[in-house]
Amino acid sequence: MLLLALVLVTVALVSALTAMRLAIHGREVTIPKLVGMSPSEAERAGAASGLLVVVERQFYSTEIPEGKVMTQVPPPGTKVRRGWSIRVAQSLGPQRIAIPDVTGGSERVAELNIRRRGLSLGSVAHVNLPDAPLDQVISQNPPAKASGVSAPKIDLLVSDGPEPPVYVMPNLTGQPLGSAMLALQDAGIKIGKVSALPLPLSPFEPQPALGTPPVVSEPGAASMIVTQTPAPGQKIVSGSAVSFEVR
């Protein structure tokens, strides 16, 4: 009886594993070859296998005709589960659009010029330059009139103008709020939030009743700075804001 029970358990385990293997691999399909098809043909071929075809990018190509699929991921022959997405790139054919020169103008003007030519705006990087005005396009990739371009997009490098002056935050605690604000404003530093702290109680004053709100006076020019943000010694740039707690 024990031997018979072991045989039955073994058969049941083998049957379960076989059923699980069939269930898993029964949902697998093979990625078809889509290169050379039109997007609609590729979608139909993918749908026949229960797969989704997504056109992600477009590139110029002298080998693949315009409008046809030129690359695909995953590659043909890969086994995946139904419902998987195949990412494809579409050919734009040979490059026929001249790359315009968009340097020297603003980023907005450059973008309009790029899109008017049927091109796309790629990545835009910003850099501080002392000799270039704010919001001026100083470089582009690919350059003007370039040939053999792979993608119909132009990347830009835009100037943010000279770097703002950097200051070391002084220790303003214990100083009157009015004089500190004047010194900061002269340096191009903004005044942020100014909060008033409760006035300290004198040891000779009677203690307020429980639940009585503390006495807080409105911040004024004569208020003394108790804390500051950023803290003393930190580096700040012109245009930054400094906040205070005063009494």
Secondary structure, 3 states (H helix, E strand, C coil): CHHHHHHHHHHHHHHHHHHHHHHHHHCEEECCCCCCCCHHHHHHHHHHCCCEEEEEEEECCCCCCCCCEEEEECCCCCEEECCCEEEEEEECCCCCCCCCCCCCCEHHHHHHHHHHCCCEEEEEEEECCCCCCCCEEEEEECCCCCCCCCCCEEEEEEECCCCCCEEECCCCCCCEHHHHHHHHHHCCCEEEEEEECCCCCCCCCCCCCCCCCCCCCCCCCCCEEEEEECCCCCEEECCCEEEEEEC
